[in-house]
Amino acid sequence: MAVLRGYAHCEICAENYILRAGVGTEKYQSHTFDCKSCGIPISVIVRANPPSAHFEPEENVIIDDSEGENAVVLNLHPFFAFDSKEIHALLAFPSLLYCPKIAPYLRLVPQEKNLVIPTHDIALQFFVPNASNLWNTVKNIFLLEERVGQNKRVIKAIEHYEKQRQKYFTETKVCNSKEVAFNFFDSLFYPRFEKLLDPAIELIYAIKRDYQQGFAEFCEFYSNHIKAQHSRQYFSIFSDYFKIYNQLSQMVVHSRIGDEDVDDKIVGSKSFEAVKLYYGQAYESLTSFFVIFACLNNILVGRSYDQFQSMTLNKYMKDVSKEKKANPFEQTQPFYAFTDGLDSTLRNGSHHASIWRNGEKVFYRSGGTGTQREITYSRYLHLCNKLTISLAVLFIIELKLGED
């Protein structure tokens, strides 16, 4: 992955900068950082057509032709974070640290000991180029399917998706919307995507096999009363995610490979105003979708899908608070694994906008009036990604409900 170098100064206080940005797979990358001198947010854009790229000013910044006096080095990267000693280092190359983390999970590279893998291969194999634009294609396929007489446009959109992915994975073959969705989210979020999906699907198929009537009754209820609402909510939350993808993607590697060593990481781009509400939105969506697991768990333990141990489905859906939605299936690990990353106090702060950033820390109050808490900014992004991966897997699970 090439490193773009450029020069700029703050439009407010004239602090000079040497900007170093990893040129990722997105053609448009927006980066925001606090001016070291005056603290005002500075935003620059990387316009990329790999391997060429250039900086453009966005807010409170002037792009210069040459290095200014006493310039501060600032490193930016769309997919990687930095250690504290690297964020202002002139020779920082985070890809050298992240490549060994990612290499064991690459699908097209032989797993050989001490294998050296080119950085550009990592970028093309582990990340989905132009993911934000590609999401629009995925979403449009499903939206077109809902409309009468749009079959030709659906086919055309599927073919477009397939051609875009074949640029990097020549063997890509997708024939319908479900295969498109699986290919997209699996490519974007593996291996965690598979670690969540495989056990859950195996259990659901076992429930379908062993409790055929109960499973069929649930699928009928799902199709008639839940499916349409959930579909709209999925498209909404995923669209929100890809609007801020260039912020969250800086930490997504950790969420994908199950690396919790994130608190000492520093991301170069911090557009907190864009991401501060996302955790709460993702939490709300994910916990509302837990009704799927709750109903399936009822069948698993020998009850009707709509009968819980001490309440009805109607009461569960209307009266049970979001932080308790997973309680009915807490002993069913393939389902309960989807709760990883849920924090009700952080949700309350994010959902009610009682959340703010100061440097590398995020502070929040539960409900706006509770005890002040804090986490690192990198962990906040990490948790946002973890919830999104769980949402993506649940989306695929819902697409599979009712399949023969």
N, C-alpha and C positions, 0 to 999 in steps of 0.2 A: 504494500500500500504506500503510494507516494506521499511525501510531505510537502505541502505548499508553504512557502515562506513569503511574507509580505510585511509592509511597514504601515503604521497608522499612528494617529494621535487623537486624544480625547478632545472633542469639540468644546467642552466646557472648561477644562483646566490645562489643556495642551500637554498632558502626560504622554510621553512617546512610548510606542510599543513595537516589538518585533513579534509578529504573529506567525505561529507554526501550526498548521492544521493538517491532520491526516485526511487525505482525499479518499473518502469512502465510496460506497456504491450508490449513494443518492446524488442525483444531479443538482439538487438544491439543498443546501445545508445552512441553517441559521444558527449562529452562535451568539450568546449573550453572556457578558461577564461584568463584574463591578470594576469601575476604574480604581486603580490602586491608590490614587491620590485623592480624588474628590468623592468617590463612592457611587457616582452616577452610573446606571446601567448603560453599557456600550453594546451595540449589536452590529455584527458583521455577517455577510453572506458569503458562502463559498459556492461559486457556480462551477460545476464540474462536468466535464465530458471526458472521463478518464481516457488517457493519463493526463490530459491538460486540465488546468483549473485556474481560477483567479478570485481574488477578494473583491467584494463590493460593499460600500457603506450602507448601513440600514438605519442606525439611530445613534446620535451623539458621537459620531466618529468621522474623521477625515482619513481617507486612504492616501498614503504618501508613496513617492517614487523611491525614496532612499531612507536609510536609517537615521532616526533623530538622535539628539544628544541624550545620553543616559537612558537609553530605551530599555523598557522592562520586557523581558521575554515572557510570552504567554503561550502555552501549549493547548491546543484544542484537538479533539478527536471524536468522530461520530459514533464509534463503537467501543472505545476503551477509556478507562479512567487512569489517573496518574497517582503515583506516590507523592507525598508532600515535597520531597526533595527534587522531584522531576517537573512539577507543574511550571516552574520558571527556569528550567534548564535548557540550554541552547542545543544540547545533543540528546534530548529525551526521545526514545523510540519505544513507546508502550507495547507495540506489536511484538517486540522481542521477548517481553515478559508474558504476554498473553498467548503467543503461539504454542508454547508447551502445554498450556491449560486446555487449549482447543483441539490440538492435534489428535488426541486419543478418540475424539468423537467424529472426526471427518469420515464421510461415507465413501469417498472415492480414492482414498489414500491408503496404501498397504500399511498395516500396523507393525512397523519394524522398529526395533530398539534404536534409539539415538537418531531417528530419521529427521532430517532437516527439511522443512516444508517451506517453500517460498511464501512470503507474506501475501502476495496477490492471490495465490491459490486459496489461502485461508479466507480472504475477503469474499471471494466468489462462491466458495463452497459452504461456508458456515453462515453467511448472511445473505439475505434475499435482496438483490439489486433493485433499487427503486420500489421498495416495499410499499410506500405510501400510495404511489400511483397504481401499483398492482392491486392494492386493496380496493380501490374504486372499481376496477374491473370485476373483482370477485363479488362485491356488493351488487353491482349492476346486473350480474347474471341472475342472482336471486330475485332482485326486484322485477326484472323482465319476466321471469317465470310466473310471477303472480298475476301478470296481465294477459288477457286473452289475445291470441293472434300474434304473439311475439316470438314464435319458435325460431324463425330465421335469424332474428337478432340475438337470441340466446346462443344459438350454434356459432354465430360469428364471434361473439364475445368469448366463448369457450376456446375457439380456435386461436383468438388473439392471445389469451392467457397462455395457452400451450406453447405458442411460438416464442413468447417472452421468456418462459422458463427454459425452453430448449436451447436458448443462447448459452446457457451455463450448464444445464443438465440435458444432454441431447436425447436421453432415453425417456424424458418426460412424456407421458401419455395420459390425458384426461378426457373422459367421454361425457361427463355430466356434471351438474353443479356440486353434488356431494364430493366427487373426486377432486374437483377444483379446490373446494374448501379444505379438504384433508391435505392436499399437496401444499397449499399455501401455508397453513398454520403449522403443519409438521415441519416444513422446510424452515420456517421462521423461528420455531421454538424447540426443536429437538435438542438434546435427548430428554429434557424434562417432560415434554409433551407426551412422549411414548410411555414414560414411567408412570404418568397419571392415567393415561388412556387405557393401556393394555390390561391392568388388573380390574379396572372398572368395567370394561367391556366384557371381560371373561366372566365376571360375576353376573352381569346383566343377562348374558346369554344363558347362564345356569338357571337364573330365575325364570327366564322365558321357557326353558326346557322343563323345569320341575313344577312350575305353577302356571300352566298354559292358560287356564281360564282367568285367573287373577291378573296375569300379565296382559291378556287381551282386553280385559275391562279397563285396566289403567291406560293402555294405549288409546282406547276409544275416548276416554275422558280427556287425555292429553290433547288429542287431535281436535276435539270439539271446544275445549275451554281454555287451553293454555298456549298451544303452539303459536298462534298468530301474535299474541302479546309478547311472548318471549322472542320471537323472530325480530320484531321491531326493536326490542330492547337490545338485542345482540348487535344489530346493525348500528344502533346509536352509540353504544359504548365502544365498539371497535373503531368507529369513525372518530370518536374523541381521542382514542389512543393514537391513531395515525396522524392526527393533527399535531400531536406533541411528540411524535416518534423520535425526532432528532434530539430530544432531551432524554427520553427514557432509554433510547438505544445505547447511550453511553455506559449503562450498567447492565444491559440485558445478558451479557455473557455469564455473569455470576448467577443470575436466576436460572439460566438454561442448564448449567452444569452442576447446580447444587452447591455452589461455593458461597458460604456465609461470611467469608473474610472480607467484608466490604467497608467497615467503619473507618479504616485508615485510607480509603481511596478518595481522591478528589477529582471531580469532573471539571473540565475546563469551561463548559457552557452551563450557565445557571439562569434559566428563565423561569424563576419560581412562580411568577404570576400566572404562567401558562399551565403549570402542573399542580398547583396547590389544591385544587378541588378534585383532581382526578382520583385519588385514592378513595375518597368518600363515595364517588360515583361508582367505581369498580366494586367496592364493598357492597353497596346497595344492590347492584345488579347480581353479583355472585350469590349473595345470601338469599335473594328472592328466587333464584333458580334452584336452590336446594330442595324445593318442593319435589323435584324429580327424584332425588335420592331418598327423601323421606317416604314417599309413596312406594318406591321399589323396596325399601327396607321393610315396610309393613308387610308386603307380600312375602319377603324372604323369611320372616319370623312366623308366617302362617296366618296372617290376618288379611282382611280386605285392604286394598290399596288406600282406602279413605278412612281407615280406622286405626288410630294410634293407641298406645297403651292406656292413656287416660284422657283422650280428647278426640274430637272429630277432625277431619281434614279442613272443614270450614273454620274451626277455631284456630287450627295451626296457621292457616293462611292469613287470617284477619287479626289475631290477638297475640301470637307469639312474636316477641321482639327479634330483630335481625340477629343479634348476638347469640340467640338461643336456637336459631333455625337448624343448626347441625346437631343439636342434642339427641334427637331421636335415632340418629345413626352413628353415634360416637363410638360404638363398639364394632362398627363395620368398616375396617380400615381402608379398603379400596375406595369407599365414598368419603370417609372422614379425612383422607389425605388432601382433599381439595380445600380444607380449612387452613392449610399452612400459609402463613402470611397475614391472616386476619387479626386485626387489633381494633377492638370496639372503641377504645379511647381515641386512637388516631383517626378512626372513621368519624367520630363525633366532631373532632376538631376540624378535619378536612371538609366534612359535609356542611358544617355550619360556618365555614370560613374563619374559624378561630384558630388560625395557623399562620405562622410567619417564619421568615428565615433571617438569620444573622450569621454571615460568613458561612462556615461549614456545618452549622447546626440548624435544625428545624425545631421550632417551639410550637406547642399547641396546648389548648385547654379543651377538655371534654365538655361538650355542650356550651362552650363559651364562658363558663363560670367556674369550672372545676380546677383541680390542681394543675399547675403548669408542668408540662413534661417536655422532654427533648429527645431527639434522635439525630444521628448524622444525616446530612443531606443525601449522601450516597445510599444510606440504608432506606431512606424514603423512596428514592427512585427504584431501588431493588425490590421493595415490597409492592410497588405499583406494577412492576413487571411480573412478579410472582402471581398476583391476582389475575392479571391479564392472561397468563398462560392457563390458569385454571378455567377461566372463562372460555378460552378457545377450545379446550378439551371438552367442556360441557356442551358447547355448541355442536361439536362433532357427534357427541353422544346423542343429543336430541335429534340430529339428522338421521341417526341410525334407528331410532325408536320406530317400531312398526315394520321394519324391513323383514322380508321373508328369510 
